[in-house]
C-alpha cells in the first residue's frame, strides 16, 4: 500500500476518485457535444446525470454511499474531488443556469439557483428512509428515477423562467427584496 499510494489517506482519495469515475462512466454527462442544445435540454441532461448517479443500485451504488459519507465527514480526498470533478460540474451548471436566467442574472442568483437544483437532486437520496416512511409507495426503479429527474427539471425551469422575467415570489417580494440577515 505505501509503495503505490503513500498512505491510507492517498489510498482513500484514489478510491474516491475511482468511485466518481465509475459513476460518470455508467451515467455520462453530455458535455461539449451537447453544447449546441438549448439550455433547457442541457439542464435536463445534467439533472438526469446527477439523479441517476445518486440512485445507482447494486454494485455501482457504493460510489453514492461513499460520497454521502464524504459529505458528512469530509477527508482530504474531498478537496481533490471538488477540484477535479465537482467544480467543473458546478461551472457547467452555472453556465446553464446563467443562460436560462438571462440578462438580469447575478453571480449570487446563479449560485443560489445552483444550490436549489442540486438540493432537489440530493434530498430524495439523502432522505430516502424518511421518504419511505412518509410515502411507502415511492419506488426508485429506473422509470421512477427518470420521472424524478423530469420533475426536478420542470420545477427548476419554471422557477428559473419566473426569476428571469422578474416575477415576484408570491410573498409580495420582488427579486432581491426580503428580510436581511
C-alpha positions in Angstrom: 0.0 0.0 0.0 2.7 2.5 1.0 4.6 1.8 -2.2 1.7 2.5 -4.5 -0.3 5.1 -2.6 2.0 6.6 0.1 -0.5 6.3 2.9 -4.1 5.4 3.8 -5.4 8.9 3.0 -4.0 8.8 -0.5 -5.4 5.3 -1.0 -8.8 6.6 0.2 -8.6 9.6 -2.1 -7.8 7.2 -5.0 -10.8 5.1 -4.2 -13.0 8.3 -4.0 -11.8 9.4 -7.4 -12.4 5.9 -8.8 -15.9 5.9 -7.4 -16.7 9.1 -9.2 -15.2 7.9 -12.4 -17.3 4.8 -12.3 -20.5 6.8 -11.8 -19.5 9.1 -14.7 -18.9 6.0 -16.9 -22.3 4.5 -16.1 -24.2 7.8 -16.3 -22.2 10.0 -18.6 -22.9 13.7 -18.5 -23.5 15.1 -22.0 -20.7 17.6 -22.2 -19.3 19.5 -25.2 -21.1 17.5 -27.8 -24.4 18.9 -26.4 -23.2 22.5 -26.2 -25.4 23.4 -29.1 -28.6 22.1 -27.5 -31.0 24.6 -25.8 -30.2 25.4 -22.2 -33.3 23.6 -21.0 -32.2 20.3 -22.6 -28.7 20.7 -21.2 -30.3 21.3 -17.7 -32.4 18.1 -18.1 -29.3 16.1 -19.2 -27.4 17.5 -16.2 -30.1 16.7 -13.7 -30.7 13.2 -15.3 -26.9 12.5 -14.8 -26.9 13.6 -11.2 -30.1 11.8 -10.1 -29.2 8.5 -11.9 -25.7 8.7 -10.4 -27.1 9.1 -6.9 -29.7 6.3 -7.2 -27.4 3.7 -8.9 -28.4 0.2 -7.5 -26.4 -2.9 -6.8 -22.7 -3.0 -7.0 -22.5 0.5 -8.5 -24.3 2.0 -5.5 -21.2 2.1 -3.4 -19.9 5.4 -5.0 -23.1 7.2 -3.9 -22.8 5.8 -0.4 -19.1 6.8 -0.3 -19.9 10.3 -1.4 -22.7 10.6 1.2 -20.2 9.6 3.9 -17.7 12.1 2.5 -20.3 14.9 2.7 -21.0 14.1 6.3 -17.4 13.6 7.4 -15.1 15.1 4.8 -11.5 14.0 4.3 -8.6 15.5 2.4 -9.9 13.4 -0.6 -12.9 15.6 -0.9 -10.7 18.6 -1.8 -9.2 16.8 -4.7 -12.6 15.5 -5.8 -14.0 19.0 -5.7 -11.3 20.4 -7.8 -11.1 17.5 -10.3 -14.8 16.7 -10.7 -17.3 18.7 -8.7 -16.1 22.2 -9.6 -16.2 21.5 -13.4 -19.7 20.2 -13.0 -20.7 23.2 -10.9 -19.3 25.5 -13.6 -21.2 23.6 -16.2 -24.4 24.0 -14.2 -23.7 27.7 -13.5 -23.4 28.3 -17.3 -26.7 26.6 -18.0 -28.4 28.5 -15.1 -26.9 31.8 -16.2 -28.2 31.3 -19.7 -31.7 30.5 -18.5 -31.8 33.5 -16.1 -30.8 35.8 -18.9 -29.6 39.4 -18.7 -30.7 40.1 -15.1 -28.6 37.4 -13.6 -26.1 38.0 -10.9 -23.4 35.6 -9.6 -25.3 35.4 -6.3 -28.6 34.5 -8.1 -26.8 31.8 -10.2 -25.2 30.3 -7.1 -28.5 30.2 -5.2 -30.2 28.6 -8.1 -27.5 26.0 -8.5 -27.8 25.1 -4.8 -31.6 24.8 -5.2 -31.3 22.5 -8.2 -28.6 20.3 -6.6 -30.6 20.2 -3.3 -33.6 18.8 -5.2 -31.4 16.1 -6.6 -29.7 15.2 -3.3 -32.7 15.4 -1.0 -34.5 12.2 -2.3 -31.3 10.2 -1.9 -30.3 11.7 1.5 -33.7 11.5 3.0 -34.7 8.2 1.4 -35.5 6.5 4.7 -37.8 9.3 5.8 -39.4 9.5 2.4 -40.1 5.8 2.5 -41.8 6.2 5.9 -43.9 9.1 4.7 -44.6 7.7 1.2 -44.2 3.9 1.3 -45.5 3.7 -2.3 -42.4 5.6 -3.5 -40.1 3.4 -5.5 -36.8 4.0 -7.2 -37.0 1.9 -10.3 -35.3 3.4 -13.4 -38.6 4.8 -14.7 -39.3 6.3 -11.2 -35.8 7.9 -11.2 -36.4 9.2 -14.7 -39.7 10.7 -13.6 -38.0 12.3 -10.7 -35.3 13.9 -13.0 -38.1 15.1 -15.3 -40.0 16.7 -12.3 -36.8 18.4 -11.0 -36.2 19.8 -14.4 -39.7 21.1 -14.9 -39.8 22.6 -11.4 -36.4 24.2 -11.8 -37.2 25.6 -15.3 -40.4 27.1 -14.0 -38.5 28.8 -11.2 -35.7 30.0 -13.4 -38.1 31.3 -16.0 -40.0 33.2 -13.3 -36.8 34.7 -12.0 -35.7 35.6 -15.5 -39.0 37.5 -16.0 -38.6 39.3 -12.7 -41.7 37.9 -11.3 -42.2 38.3 -7.6 -42.0 35.2 -5.4 -45.7 35.0 -4.4 -44.9 36.6 -1.0 -45.0 40.1 -2.4 -41.2 40.3 -2.6 -39.6 41.3 -5.8 -36.3 39.6 -6.6 -33.6 40.8 -4.2 -36.1 42.0 -1.6 -36.7 40.3 1.7 -35.5 40.0 5.2 -31.9 40.8 5.7 -29.9 38.5 8.0 
